[in-house]
Amino acid sequence: MSIWGLIPAAGAGSRIQPLAFSKELLPVGTQLLDGQDRPRAVSEYLVERMLRGGADRLCFVISPGKSDIVEYFGGQVGAAHVCYVVQPRPTGLCDALFRALPLVAPGDEVLVGLPDTVWWPDDGFVRLGGGLQFLLFPVQRPELFDAVAVQGDGTVRRIEVKSPGASTHWIWGAFKLTGAILAELHDLWRARDRRDEYVGTLVNAWLAAGGVARAVPAGERYVDVGTLHGYHEAIGALRERQERSAPPPAPEPAAP
């Protein structure tokens, strides 16, 4: 069994243009390389969390013009092998995810997240179990995301896709599923004439047909870096965490 990190990175990034490179490579924060601070691409946060969740294979879904992502990540990150599939046109998240389906066996596990986000806790994927499970985060404006309505037993009742009247402030920021469920969703998507652009509407149809998904409200903070406002928010959040983790200053020496 393999654990795939599936990374949809074919979007045009129109909310934060103009950029001279793919939005997934936008420098956000820094990392220590060879003893020196270096810029860190926003998508590296998701990759790091997938590796921590056990991913041994990463698959980027890119558009034909995003060869800079291939150049940046190459063929391996840590212990995980990296491959790339191409989505010819930006026709939605469902289409992007299913581009990778031929690579995934039914018994594999699949981790899915968005490469222009930064979220905590770092071990969020570790907290997800079997079947289809969504990692939920609290946000102030759920109408901008996919809010997840949950029943008392922790199962998902429905996903409210960018709904102005969202009934909850908890949204999904990542999810985990089996290769078999990914194939089920693909079959349903095809049966619905591929009209689902968003994962939420497709999952709602899957739930109505008897599927069961669980919600795990373990998220602490979720930042969408796909806008200039989100970019500044991410920089601030990273700075706050760095300051909190810094050791306290050494006490002043006592006067003689």
VENQUILIN-V896328 format. One line per field, one symbol per residue. phi: phi as a letter, one per 20 degrees, with the letter a starting at -180 (. if undefined). burial: 1 if it has 16 or more other ideal C-beta (glycine too) atoms within 10 Angstrom, else 0. A space follows every 10 residues. Layout:
phi = ???
burial = ???
This chain:
phi = .ddeddcfce ffmffcfece bfffdgfcmc beclncfcgc fgffffggff ffeofdbdce ecegedffff ffemdbclee fdcccddgcf dofggffffe ggedegefdc dcbdfdccbc ffegffeeee mdcdedcece cffecdfdec efenefeade flefdgebee cedabcbeff fgffffffff fellefedfg fffgffffeo fccddcedfd bcceefcfff ffffgffffg ffffefffff ffffff
burial = 0111111111 1010010000 0111110110 0000000001 1111111011 1010101111 1110010010 0110001001 0101101001 0111111111 0001000111 1111111111 0001100100 0111111010 0100111101 0000011111 1010010101 1111111110 1101110110 0000010011 1111111000 1011110010 1111110001 1011101100 0000000000 000000
